[in-house]
Amino acid sequence: MKEHTHKYVRARIGKNKYIIYRCAVPGCTHFIGSEFIAGRKSICWRCGKEFFITEDLIRKKPHCNECTRRKDKLGELTDRFIKVLTGEQG
C-alpha cells in the first residue's frame, strides 16, 4: 500500500485487552501501542483534515482541535444564546 496519513481508531487485542490504535484506512495493517499515539499525525474523524494527536485529543476516534468542543467555548455559546432569548444587548 502506498504511503498515506493514518486514520487512527482505538482497539483492544489479546486476552488482557491491550489497547492499541490501528489505522482505519482500508488495506492498511498499521497499528501502534496506546502509549505511543501522542505526537503522531492522523486524519480527523469529523472533518477529514490532517492533524497531530496531542494528549488532550486522545479518544476512541481522534479528532482535531477545530472539531473539539471545549467547555469554555460551549459556555460562551450558551451565554450568547441566553442573551438572544432574553433580548439583552451586547
C-alpha positions in Angstrom: 0.0 0.0 0.0 1.3 3.4 -0.9 2.3 5.9 1.8 -0.6 7.8 3.5 -1.6 9.5 6.7 -3.1 7.1 9.1 -6.7 7.5 10.4 -6.4 6.0 13.9 -9.1 4.2 15.9 -8.7 2.7 19.3 -9.0 -1.1 19.5 -8.4 -3.8 22.1 -6.4 -7.0 21.4 -5.4 -10.1 23.3 -6.7 -11.9 26.4 -5.8 -8.9 28.6 -7.4 -6.4 26.2 -4.2 -4.5 25.5 -5.2 -1.1 24.0 -3.7 -0.2 20.6 -4.6 2.3 17.9 -4.9 0.9 14.4 -5.3 2.5 11.0 -8.9 2.5 9.7 -7.8 3.2 6.0 -8.9 0.1 4.0 -6.0 -2.2 3.2 -3.7 -0.7 5.9 -2.4 -3.0 8.6 -0.5 -0.4 10.7 -1.1 -0.3 14.4 0.7 1.3 17.4 0.6 0.9 21.2 -1.6 3.5 23.0 1.4 4.8 24.9 3.0 6.0 21.6 0.0 7.7 19.9 0.7 11.2 21.2 2.6 13.2 18.6 1.5 11.1 15.6 -0.1 12.6 12.5 -3.7 11.4 11.9 -6.8 12.2 9.8 -9.6 13.8 11.8 -12.7 11.6 12.0 -15.0 14.6 11.8 -13.6 17.0 9.2 -11.1 14.7 7.4 -8.1 17.1 7.7 -4.6 16.1 8.9 -3.6 17.0 12.5 -1.1 15.9 15.2 -2.6 14.0 18.1 -1.8 15.6 21.5 -2.5 14.2 25.0 -5.8 16.0 25.2 -7.0 14.8 21.8 -6.6 11.1 22.5 -10.0 9.5 22.1 -11.6 6.3 20.6 -11.7 8.1 17.2 -9.3 11.1 17.5 -10.4 14.4 16.0 -8.6 17.8 15.6 -8.8 20.9 17.8 -11.2 22.7 15.5 -13.7 19.8 15.8 -13.4 19.5 19.6 -15.9 21.4 21.7 -14.3 22.9 24.7 -16.3 23.7 27.9 -15.3 27.4 27.7 -16.4 27.6 24.1 -19.7 25.9 24.9 -20.2 28.2 27.9 -19.6 31.2 25.6 -22.2 30.0 23.1 -24.7 29.3 25.9 -24.3 32.8 27.3 -24.8 34.2 23.8 -27.9 32.1 23.3 -29.4 33.2 26.6 -28.8 36.9 25.7 -30.6 36.4 22.4 -33.6 34.7 24.2 -33.9 37.4 26.8 -33.3 40.2 24.3 -30.3 41.7 26.1 -27.9 43.9 24.1 -24.2 43.3 24.0 
